[in-house]
């Protein structure tokens, strides 16, 4: 009878010591689930911000979803970079071609006929 009780106690001690040392596989699984839930929540919040500010949703993959503070910093970085690039492209398109230095002189009617017939 003592051997049976001793085996049972040893088995429970091992189990309890692994729980105290943080070697519990259930704890690691819970941490992984918590990380996944946090990432999903932050992604949804970022999607709301992107939709509200009309930022491209393709850029959601660029964000850091480890915690709320990191996510907010990466959203701000994407927002700033995107607006700077949009502004630079708008300025480039508005700038257009350089004006001509001197306008060509109009041809007279006689010169236009001669040039048309190759004379």
Secondary structure, DSSP 8 states (H G I E B T S, - for coil): -HHHHHHHHHHHHHHHHHHHTT--HHHHHHHHHHHHHHHHHHHHHHHHHHHHTT--GGGGGGS--SSHHHHHHHHHHHHHHHHHHHHHHHHHHHH-S---SS------HHHHHHHHHT-
